[in-house]
Amino acid sequence: MRIAVTGASGLFGHGLAQVFGSRHNVAALTHADFDITDAEQVREVVAGLRPDVVIHSAAIRDPDTAELNPARAFQVNFHGTRNVAEAARAVSAKVVYISSDAVFDGKQQRPYTETDPTIPASVYGRTKLRAEQWVMATPESWAFRVSILFGPEEPEPGKVRENFILKGLRKIAAGEEYVVASDQFGNATYTLDAAAKIMEVVESGRYGLYHLSNAGACTRLELARYAAALAGLDPTRVVGKPLAEMGRPGPRLQYAVMAMDALQQAGFALPRPWQAALAEYVKTMMNYEL
């Protein structure tokens, strides 16, 4: 298949392009190739590529940035998604949308299923939900809600930008403390594992809305301390602080654990536990200078 991946210089986009590229012809698109808020430019690029599937991962992902500039967040996350989806459908390409656990309100005390009500608590969550709904209003589409992403990101050979895990490892290696929320529960998602599962689902042609992460739930504190221990660093340098005291502009979900019912009901095996995925990732990152 011919696959176009937007946001390919980003954390998840990089993983999607890498994994799909192992079996398919991939066009890895970045902001240098087109501005997703420019509908005409998007149409021209997609029409020139004529992909079979467009995987749309480009977005403003930082909840604080979205909260402080809601107009820009809606322009990029919703209108940009609409532009990409319309351009894809104009050439009969299927659309895969990368969504988020932020579509929920974080007040539930059991894992969220794909059929639970969506009540976003933040601007970021509202933009992601509207975009998800736009994509899924058309049959033969996919949306995957993911959470707490970690994975390799290499815009240039040998250079790695920071994600939640790598940022913590670098701070601890430099003798600093890494302050994270102690009571924020969710799922951890290794980008390469998630990309492989998305490829499996897309190749099967089983359309729909899916929750996707590595198996098991954890707090951000547990995740960061486990990563530090795997890297041979002092896990006590990861300091837990209640979410309410973190002082962030963008609301975070205190409870965002997602059940992967749709994957199981469609007959797909769940990804491996987050601990195993994290061990692989940390081992890979140790090849770089923290």
C-alpha positions as CSV (number, residue, x, y, z in Angstrom):
1,M,0.0,0.0,0.0
2,R,0.9,3.6,-0.5
3,I,0.9,5.3,3.0
4,A,1.1,9.0,3.8
5,V,2.0,9.9,7.4
6,T,1.5,13.5,8.6
7,G,3.5,14.8,11.5
8,A,6.4,12.4,10.6
9,S,9.0,14.5,12.5
10,G,7.0,14.1,15.7
11,L,7.2,11.4,18.3
12,F,4.4,9.1,17.1
13,G,4.7,10.1,13.4
14,H,8.3,9.0,13.3
15,G,7.4,5.6,14.7
16,L,4.5,5.2,12.3
17,A,6.6,6.1,9.3
18,Q,9.3,3.7,10.5
19,V,7.0,0.7,11.2
20,F,4.8,1.1,8.1
21,G,7.9,1.7,6.0
22,S,9.0,-1.9,6.7
23,R,6.2,-3.3,4.6
24,H,4.7,-0.4,2.6
25,N,5.6,2.6,0.5
26,V,5.6,5.5,2.9
27,A,5.6,9.2,2.3
28,A,6.7,10.8,5.6
29,L,5.2,14.3,5.6
30,T,6.4,17.1,7.9
31,H,5.5,20.8,8.2
32,A,8.2,21.5,5.6
33,D,6.0,19.5,3.1
34,F,2.8,21.3,3.9
35,D,0.9,23.3,6.4
36,I,-2.2,21.3,7.4
37,T,-4.2,24.5,8.1
38,D,-3.8,25.4,4.4
39,A,-6.5,23.4,2.7
40,E,-5.4,24.1,-0.8
41,Q,-1.8,23.1,-0.1
42,V,-3.0,19.9,1.6
43,R,-5.1,19.0,-1.4
44,E,-2.2,19.5,-3.8
45,V,0.2,17.4,-1.8
46,V,-2.2,14.6,-1.2
47,A,-3.4,14.6,-4.8
48,G,0.2,14.3,-6.0
49,L,0.9,11.4,-3.7
50,R,-2.4,9.6,-4.3
51,P,-2.0,7.3,-1.2
52,D,-4.2,4.4,-0.3
53,V,-4.2,5.4,3.4
54,V,-3.4,8.7,5.1
55,I,-2.3,8.4,8.8
56,H,-2.9,11.8,10.4
57,S,-0.7,12.3,13.5
58,A,0.2,16.0,13.1
59,A,-1.3,18.1,15.9
60,I,-0.6,20.5,18.7
61,R,-0.1,17.9,21.5
62,D,0.9,20.0,24.4
63,P,-2.2,20.6,26.7
64,D,-0.7,23.8,28.0
65,T,-0.1,25.3,24.6
66,A,-3.7,24.4,23.6
67,E,-5.1,25.9,26.7
68,L,-3.2,29.2,26.4
69,N,-4.0,29.5,22.6
70,P,-7.4,27.8,22.0
71,A,-8.0,29.4,18.6
72,R,-4.7,28.1,17.3
73,A,-5.3,24.7,18.8
74,F,-8.7,24.4,17.1
75,Q,-7.2,25.6,13.8
76,V,-4.5,23.0,13.8
77,N,-6.2,20.0,15.6
78,F,-9.7,20.3,14.2
79,H,-9.5,22.3,10.9
80,G,-6.2,20.8,10.0
81,T,-7.6,17.3,10.5
82,R,-10.6,18.2,8.4
83,N,-8.3,19.5,5.6
84,V,-6.3,16.3,5.6
85,A,-9.4,14.0,5.7
86,E,-11.1,15.8,2.9
87,A,-8.0,15.8,0.8
88,A,-7.6,12.0,1.4
89,R,-11.1,11.3,0.5
90,A,-10.8,13.3,-2.7
91,V,-8.4,10.6,-3.9
92,S,-10.3,7.7,-2.3
93,A,-7.7,7.2,0.4
94,K,-8.8,5.8,3.8
95,V,-8.0,7.9,6.9
96,V,-6.4,6.9,10.2
97,Y,-6.7,9.5,12.9
98,I,-4.4,9.5,16.0
99,S,-6.7,10.6,18.9
100,S,-6.1,10.8,22.7
101,D,-7.3,9.7,26.1
102,A,-8.0,13.5,26.7
103,V,-11.4,13.0,25.1
104,F,-12.5,11.8,28.6
105,D,-13.0,13.8,31.8
106,G,-10.8,11.7,34.1
107,K,-13.4,11.3,36.8
108,Q,-14.2,7.7,36.2
109,Q,-13.0,5.0,38.6
110,R,-12.9,2.1,36.1
111,P,-11.1,1.8,32.7
112,Y,-12.8,3.8,30.0
113,T,-14.2,1.8,27.1
114,E,-14.6,2.9,23.5
115,T,-18.4,3.4,24.1
116,D,-18.1,5.5,27.3
117,P,-19.3,9.1,27.1
118,T,-16.7,11.6,25.9
119,I,-16.5,14.8,28.1
120,P,-13.2,16.5,27.5
121,A,-11.9,18.5,30.4
122,S,-9.4,20.7,28.4
123,V,-9.2,22.7,25.2
124,Y,-6.8,20.0,23.9
125,G,-9.3,17.3,24.6
126,R,-12.1,19.2,22.9
127,T,-10.0,19.7,19.7
128,K,-9.1,16.1,19.6
129,L,-12.6,14.9,20.1
130,R,-14.1,17.1,17.4
131,A,-11.5,16.0,14.9
132,E,-12.1,12.3,15.9
133,Q,-15.8,12.7,15.4
134,W,-15.2,14.4,12.0
135,V,-13.1,11.5,10.8
136,M,-15.3,8.7,12.2
137,A,-18.5,10.2,10.6
138,T,-17.3,8.7,7.4
139,P,-17.4,4.9,7.1
140,E,-14.2,3.0,6.4
141,S,-12.1,5.1,8.8
142,W,-10.0,4.4,11.9
143,A,-9.3,6.4,15.1
144,F,-6.9,5.2,17.7
145,R,-6.9,6.8,21.2
146,V,-3.4,6.7,22.7
147,S,-1.9,7.8,26.0
148,I,1.6,8.8,27.5
149,L,3.7,8.2,24.4
150,F,7.3,7.3,24.6
151,G,9.6,6.1,21.8
152,P,12.5,7.0,19.5
153,E,12.3,10.3,17.7
154,E,15.2,11.0,15.3
155,P,14.6,14.1,13.1
156,E,18.4,13.9,12.3
157,P,20.7,10.9,12.6
158,G,22.1,10.5,16.1
159,K,19.9,13.3,17.6
160,V,16.9,12.6,19.8
161,R,14.4,15.1,21.1
162,E,12.9,14.7,24.6
163,N,9.7,12.9,25.5
164,F,8.4,12.3,29.0
165,I,10.8,9.4,29.7
166,L,13.9,10.8,28.1
167,K,13.5,14.2,29.7
168,G,13.4,12.5,33.1
169,L,16.5,10.3,32.4
170,R,18.5,13.3,31.3
171,K,17.5,15.4,34.4
172,I,18.4,12.6,36.8
173,A,21.7,11.8,34.9
174,A,22.6,15.5,35.4
175,G,22.0,15.2,39.2
176,E,18.6,17.0,39.2
177,E,15.2,15.9,40.5
178,Y,12.4,15.1,38.1
179,V,9.1,16.2,39.5
180,V,6.1,14.3,38.1
181,A,2.4,13.8,39.1
182,S,2.1,11.1,41.7
183,D,-1.6,10.5,41.4
184,Q,-2.1,10.6,37.6
185,F,-3.2,7.2,36.4
186,G,-3.1,6.1,32.7
187,N,-1.6,3.8,30.1
188,A,1.9,4.0,28.7
189,T,2.3,3.6,24.9
190,Y,5.5,2.6,23.2
191,T,5.2,4.2,19.8
192,L,6.8,1.3,17.9
193,D,4.4,-1.2,19.5
194,A,1.4,1.0,18.8
195,A,2.4,1.6,15.2
196,A,2.8,-2.1,14.6
197,K,-0.7,-2.7,16.0
198,I,-2.1,0.0,13.9
199,M,-0.5,-1.5,10.8
200,E,-2.0,-4.9,11.7
201,V,-5.5,-3.4,12.1
202,V,-5.2,-1.3,8.9
203,E,-4.0,-4.3,6.9
204,S,-7.0,-6.3,8.2
205,G,-9.5,-3.7,6.9
206,R,-11.3,-3.8,10.3
207,Y,-12.4,-0.2,10.5
208,G,-13.4,1.5,13.8
209,L,-12.5,3.3,16.9
210,Y,-9.9,1.7,19.1
211,H,-8.1,2.3,22.4
212,L,-4.5,1.5,22.1
213,S,-1.6,1.3,24.5
214,N,0.8,-1.2,26.0
215,A,-1.0,-3.6,28.4
216,G,-1.3,-2.5,32.1
217,A,-1.9,0.8,33.9
218,C,0.5,2.9,35.9
219,T,1.0,6.3,37.4
220,R,3.4,8.7,35.8
221,L,5.5,8.4,39.0
222,E,5.7,4.7,38.6
223,L,6.6,4.9,34.9
224,A,9.4,7.4,35.4
225,R,10.9,5.6,38.4
226,Y,10.9,2.3,36.6
227,A,12.6,3.9,33.6
228,A,15.3,5.4,35.9
229,A,15.9,2.0,37.5
230,L,16.2,0.4,34.1
231,A,18.8,3.0,33.1
232,G,20.8,2.3,36.2
233,L,19.9,5.7,37.7
234,D,18.6,6.6,41.2
235,P,14.8,6.2,41.0
236,T,14.4,8.3,44.2
237,R,15.4,11.3,42.1
238,V,12.0,11.1,40.6
239,V,9.8,13.1,43.0
240,G,6.1,12.7,43.1
241,K,3.7,15.6,43.6
242,P,-0.1,15.7,43.6
243,L,-1.5,16.6,40.2
244,A,-3.5,19.5,41.8
245,E,-0.2,21.1,42.9
246,M,1.6,20.9,39.5
247,G,0.3,24.3,38.5
248,R,-0.2,23.6,34.8
249,P,-2.4,25.8,32.6
250,G,-3.9,22.8,30.8
251,P,-6.1,20.4,32.8
252,R,-4.8,16.8,33.0
253,L,-6.8,13.7,33.7
254,Q,-6.3,12.2,37.1
255,Y,-7.6,8.9,35.9
256,A,-7.2,8.0,32.2
257,V,-6.9,4.2,32.1
258,M,-8.4,2.9,28.9
259,A,-9.7,-0.6,28.3
260,M,-8.9,-2.1,24.8
261,D,-12.2,-3.8,24.3
262,A,-12.5,-3.0,20.6
263,L,-9.1,-4.7,19.8
264,Q,-10.0,-7.8,21.7
265,Q,-13.5,-8.0,20.2
266,A,-12.0,-7.7,16.7
267,G,-9.7,-10.6,17.5
268,F,-6.4,-8.8,17.9
269,A,-3.9,-9.6,20.6
270,L,-3.1,-6.8,23.0
271,P,0.4,-5.2,22.9
272,R,2.9,-6.5,25.5
273,P,3.0,-5.0,29.0
274,W,4.4,-1.5,29.3
275,Q,7.2,-2.7,31.5
276,A,8.7,-4.9,28.7
277,A,8.2,-2.1,26.1
278,L,9.9,0.4,28.4
279,A,12.8,-1.9,29.0
280,E,13.4,-2.1,25.3
281,Y,13.1,1.6,24.8
282,V,15.5,2.5,27.7
283,K,18.1,0.0,26.4
284,T,17.9,1.6,23.0
285,M,18.2,5.1,24.4
286,M,21.3,4.2,26.4
287,N,23.1,4.1,23.0
288,Y,22.7,7.9,23.1
289,E,24.4,10.3,25.5
290,L,21.8,11.3,28.2
